Amino acid sequence: MTSGCPPRRVCPAGGDVAILIAAFFYSLAIVRLGAYARVIPAVELSAAKSTVLAGAAVGTFLVAAATMTAAGEPLSDLWPGWQSSPVAWAVLCYAALGPGALAAFLHAKVGLGQRDTGLWRGQRCRL
């Protein structure tokens, strides 16, 4: 058997495992955000979160760039339309500032996120 999975067993695919890991770390972030939102001002908290996410994005880019450089591929293949598409840049900037930075600030701000809404209230499911 080439898949590495024992016969008659269901083995999760790589994407399934990645989703579970992402969900685990997202839940950790939400739990910690609730604790930090009570003691750290919203602007500082959202700035720190955005800085960490930017660092992760830069790290991901550096790994991809190193992989492509080692394979002899040009870095422009990471985003083929980067020079010719102002609409793509506008969408990228909107995604970073609108739902990204603004949502992080509002999520940590008083009355709009984790500071006043406890985990028990913010995470329960209403059916």
Steps between C-alpha positions, in 0.01 A plus 500: 500500500652831393297740716661392828156443650430155651230298320140573600592817689413855415805723500458876492633683198768766543244776452277358773789500745592856402141614564497335843832661592376840380178462702702408810722807472203725419323384815815566703519850354136572588543375857817707551345806335227497764759505777723763339209729403428568867852629576643633171351798312323406178735699275810332644341156488387531139839646400681207664268251329551667162878503552505127578283423197721716278805313631335169416417626150857620443634168628272311263612721212867442585452121503315512167763734352785277616328193357440669165853640487645156572289357218622771261157662460455879496342658808251683280320165459376534860257769381495531120290818490691708753631750244200537273196493725415802716167334580685208661700744715178680599338172601811403697511833685128487574529145635785604728346821631126434490421155627855444628620786720160658566341171598790418734456839669122470529528144626715614793317831558262553792150373429584364157710197580669290759556761769140508627365183344620197690590180322192328634278761335702566185561140402174325576283377218142617472276256319 
